Structure formats: structure tokens, C-alpha cells
Amino acid sequence: MTTPRPLAVGLVGTGRMGAFHAETLAHRLPGVQLAALADPAPGAAQRLADRLGCPRATTDVDELLDDPRIDAVVIATPARTHADLVEAAARAGKAVYCEKPMATTLDEADRAITAADKAGVPVQVGFNRRYDPGFRAAHDKIAAGAVGTPQLLRSLTRDPKLADPARVPPWTVFLETLIHDFDALRYLNPGAAAVEVFAMADALVRPDFKDRGLLDTAVVTIRFDNGAIATAEASFQAVYGYDVRGEVFGSAGMLTMGDLRRTHLTAYGPDGVAAECVTYDQHLFHDAYVAELADFTDCVRTGRAPAVTGEDARAALAIALAAIESVRTGRPVRVGEPERR
């Protein structure tokens, strides 16, 4: 009996998230080979390749994409490069996994989706909360009617620390942080579409960087076409840890999800009640990050469609862009209205 060859995956972008995904491809997924790494920064791909035993490293992304031995590509580069890389990988005939956001404009998103459709390759986007057991169980219960008709929804992301505000591009709070919450709210309100957004944002963590375009705190209200009203909030600095939670209130009950405690241990003492909290996304969502790549590689092997598609990425992006427009204008914005040039 012939053993099938491993699925060969190349990875582009060897920074913090790219390195985690590379470790997953190299060591956590049976039947998958981390075949090549690419990063334009001199030495970056080679250092990670040496650590993980990856056979090839290059500074030339095209060299990786042109390799006929590579079946699929994982994109973990800065957000502004994602759409072009999805297009290039699709044209090269590679299945594509792309970190969020897949694009930063709707035109870019449409080009990426079209390129994948024309090439007949799958595109999966890294909305990891869909692979978290709590969020997934909540979705399944809501879809089965456990809370009746969803009426009020909430999703929040609070990062543990704003380390270097000078490196945060404008509108990151919407395009790279709250984009997760926008997708989570769509996921937790199955079959509904966002129709209107009102957003407020400010620099409350580092007000001295506001004149450079930094917004580190935001609240967004979203109205869906099934009547549900949702709120999404984000802060770049929660001193107690990495805090991600969700809530769905409906006509027949309520579901909550998310727990930032590192363990189930709670200490009761003379200073009160205390619990150790998670302070890093790769700790809180470690298993979800692995599960989403396991699902992607299984899609490539079996030919089934990804659970999180380019269209999902576009829908979340449309909410983010509406939120940006709302902050700019101070008014509610219909989702899908033309972007401000």
C-alpha cells in the first residue's frame, strides 16, 4: 500500500503569527509538511527554517509561489499586503489560507475573491473565534434555536498592552482588531446581515499619539436585518490580561462565551478573590489557531469548501469600513455605502 505524500504547504511572513502557524504546519498536523518559508526581511525565513527543520527559505515570495511542488500557501504578512498575495497565490494555483483581514478595501476583497474563483482554489480566512469551542458551541445552539430570536449581541476584544503605538497603522482598531468581533457577531447571528453601523473611537490609552492617527479604544453599534442590535468594543490595553468575550441575548434565553482565566483555579484569601489571567492571544486561542489550519489542510485534501470564506472576510470588512466612515462623519452609516476616497 502506497503512503500518500504529505500535503506541501508554503508560508509567507515569518513574524509573530507566521512563526506560530509555521510551528503548527511543521509539528502539529499529521500528513502536512512545512515545505518552504518566504519573508522579504533578510535572514528572517532562514532563521525560522533552521529552527523548524524546514527544507527551504527565501526572501523571494514569487519563488515560493512558482514552486509546483507546493500545494497550498499560508499568508501571515502585514495586512496591507494580503489581497495582492491572495491574488498571486490563486493565479499560481495554490490553495490559500490568509490571516485577517483578507483586504483593506472592498475592491481589493473583490479582486482576491474573483482570482480564487477563476483559479478554482479555496480561500480560507483566519477568523479563529469560529474554531474556539465556546464560540462554536454558542453558534450551534443559536442556529438550533436555543435562545429563540437573537435580539442583543455583544463582542469585545481587549488586548493586554499597547507596546509601541508608533507601529500601529491608522484604523487598526477596526481593520485588524474589531474585524474579529465583526465576524464573531455575524457568526453568532446566523443568516443575518449587518445593515447599519454607528461607531465612536478615541485615543484613551495613549492620547499623545492621537495626532498621528492612533485610535486605541472603540465602541461600535451594529443593526442587523433580522432586527438584532449588536455592540462591539475594543481597547488596546487591559492591564489584567487578554480579554475576549461574547454574549447573545434572545427571546428564549442568553449565552455567554469567553474566559480569560489561565486555569480554573480561583484563590480566596485576605486580599480577596484572585485568578491568574491569560495575557497572550496564542495562549487563549492556541487550540483554535491549530484547529483552523487543520481544517484548512483538510479542505485542500478533500476538496470541500472552507468553513470561513473570502465572502465572510468581505462581509466583516464592509462593517469595519462602515465603522471608519462613521467615525469620520459622526453619523450612522449603511453597510456597503461607497467608501470615502
N, C-alpha and C positions, 0 to 999 in steps of 0.2 A: 504494500500500500504506500503510495507516494504522499509524503507530508507536504501540504500546501506551503508555498513560500510565505514569509511574513509580509504583512502589508507595509510597504516602504513609505514613510512619512518624512517630509522635509519641514523644517521650521524656520521662519523668518522673524528675526527680532529676538535677541538673547538677553533682554533686560530682566527685571524682577519677575514679571508674569511669564515671559517667554522661557526663562530658566525653569520655572515650576512646571510648565507644560512639557518642556524637553525632558525633565526627570520622569514625568508620567509616561511619556512615549518610550523612554529608554528602559524603564524598570517596573512599571505598574500595570502594563497592558499586555497580556499574553498574545502572541501572534502578531505583534506590532514591532517594527524596527524603526528607531530613530536613524534615518539614513543620511541626513545632511542638515547642516545648520548654516544660516546666512545672516550676516549683520554687517552693515557698511562700516561700523567702527573698527579700526584696525585692531586685530587680536581678540576681539570680543567673542566671536564664534569659535575660534580655535581654543581659547581657554575653556569654554564650556564643553566643547567636544572632547578635549583631553580628560576632563573630569568625568564625563559620562560614557566614554568609550565610543563616541560617535565616529564613524569612519571618514566623514568629510566635513570640512568647514571652509567657508568662503566669504569674502566681502562683496561678492557679485551676486545679487539676487537673481538676475537673469540666468546665471549659470545653473543655479538650483532649479529654476522653473523649466529650463530647457532639457533637463535630465530625464530621458524616457523611462528610467528605472524607478522614478518616484511616482507613487500613486496618488498621494494627497499632500496638501500643504496646510500648515497651521500658521496663521498670521498673528503676530503679537508685537507689532511695531507701534509707533505713535499714531494717534487717532487720525491725524490729517493724511496719513499715507494709506489707510485701509482700503478705500474704494478702488484706487488705482491698482493696488496689489491683488485685490479680488478679481478685477478685470483681467489682469495679466495672467494670474494663475488659471482662470477659467479658459482663456484663449490657449493656454498650454495644455488644456485637457485634464487639469488636476481637480480632484475634489477639494473643497475649501472649507476650512474652519477659520473664522475670523473673530478676534476679540471685539468687544463692543467699543464704540459704535462702529457699525459697518461703514458709515459715511457721515459726513458733517453737513451735507446739503441733500435735498430731495433729488436734485438732478444727478448727483453722484450715486445715490442709492439706486435710482432707476437704471443708470448705466451698468452698475455692478450686477443687478438682478437680470438685466437683459443679456449681459455677457454670459452669465451662468446658464440661462435658459437656452441660448443659442448653442453653447458648447455641450449641453446635456449633462452638466455636472452638478452635484449637490453643493449648496452653501449652507453652513450652519453657523450661527452667531452665538457668542459667549454670554448668554444671559443665565448665569449659574444658579440663580434662585429657583429656577424651574426644576433643578436637579437636587435641591435640598429636600430631605424627607418631609419636613414640616410644611413647606410651601407646596410641595407636590400633593401631600395628603389633603391639604386645605382645598386645592384646586379640584381634586377628585370629589370631595364631599360637596363642594358648591355646585359642580356640574351635575351631581346626583340629586340636588335639591335639598341638601341638609339644612341650609339656612333660609330656605324659601327664596324670595326675590331679593337680591343684593340691593341695599339702599345706601349705606355709608361704607366707604373703604378707606384704609389708611396704610401708607407705606413710608418707612423712614430709613435713612442712612446717615449715620454719624460716624465719621472717621475719627481715629484716636488722636491724631496730631497733625497739624499743618506745619510740616518740617521746613520747607523752603518756598515761601509764597512767590518768590521771583520766578520760579519754574512753572507756575500754574498758568496755562493759557487762558485768555478771556473766555467766559461762558462754560468753563469746565464743569461747574456745578450742575449745569443742565445736560451737557453733551456727554459727560463721562461718569458722573456720579448719579444724578437723578434719572438718567436713562435706564438704570436698573429698576428703579421704582416705577417708572412709567410702564416698563414691560411687565413688572410684577402685578401692577394694578389691572392691566389688560388680562393677564393670566388668571387672576383671581375674580374676574368678571367675565366668564366665558361667553363668547359670542357677541359681546357688546363692543361698540366703537366709541372712542373719545370724540366729542363734537366741539367742546369749548373749553378754554383754559384761561385762568387768571393767575398771575404769578407776582410775587414780591421777592426781592433779593437785596442783600447788602453785604458789606464787609464788616462783620461784627467781631470776628476773631482777630483780624489784622486790618483795622481801619486805615492804617498808614499806607496800605497798598491799594486802596480803592481807586486812587487816581491813576493807577497803572492797569486798571481793568479787572482787578481781582474782586470777585463776589464769592464769599465763603459760606454764606448762610442763605437758605431759600425756603420758601413755602409756596406750593402750587396747588390750586384747586382745579379739579377736572370734572366736567359734566359728561356723562356717557349717554348714548342714545336710548338706553333702557331706563333712563331716569335716575340712575345711581349717581351719587356725588362722592368724589374721592379727594383726598388730600395726600400730597407727597411732600416730605420735608427733608432737608439735608443740612448738615453742619460739617465743616472740615476739622472740628476739634471737640471731641467729647473726652474730658480728662479721665473718665472712668473706664474707657475701653472702646472696642469696635462694636457699634450698636446697630443692628439691622432687625427690624420687626415689621410685622404686617397685621392687619385686622380687617375682618369683613363682618359687618352687621347687616342682618337681613330680616325679612318679615317673620322668620321662624327660628331665629337664633343668631349666634355670633361665633366666629372662630378667630383665634389669635395665634400667631406664629412668631418664632424668633426668641432666642435666649442667649444672652452674651456671657453667661457664666461658663467658666472654663470646665468646671465639673459640677456635679450635683451637691457638692459639699457646701454647707452653709454653717458658718461659725457664730455661735451665740456667746457673748462674753460681756465683761463690764463696760466695754465701749459700744455695745450694741450688737447688731446683726451685720455680718460681713460675708461676702463671697468673692472669690477671685474671678476676674473678668478676662475675656479674650481681648487681645489688643492688636490682632493682625488678621487680615481677611483670609490669608492662606491657612490659618488655624480654624477660623469659624466655618469656612466653606471648603476645607480640604477635600472631603469626600465628594462634594458637589463638583468641584473642579475636575476631579478624576472621572466622575461619572459622565460628565458632558463629553469628554474626549473618548471615553469608552463607547458612548452612544454614537458619536461621530464616526469612529473607525468601524463600528458595526454597520452603520448606514452604507459606508463605502463598500464593505464586503458584500452586503446583501442586496444593495440596490434600492432599499426602501428610502423614502423621503425623510429628511431630518425633522425632528420634533420642533426645532426653533429655526425658522427660515429667514431668508432675506426680507420677505414681506413683513415678518414680525419686527425685524430691525427697522424697516422703513416706518412702520406704524409708531414705534416708540420715538423715533427721530422726529416725526411730524409733531408729536406732543412737545418734545424738547424745543423745537424751533418756534412753536406757538408760544411757549413759555418765555423764550428770549424776546420775542416780539411784544409780549405783554409787559415785560419789564421795561422795554424801550419806550413804549407808548403809554403805559399806565392804564391800560384798558383791557377788558376781556378780548380774546382773540379766537376766532373759529379755527379749529384744527384743519390744516390743509390750505389756509389762505396763502396767497403768494408771499414768498419771503421778501423781506426788506433788503434792497440792494445797497 
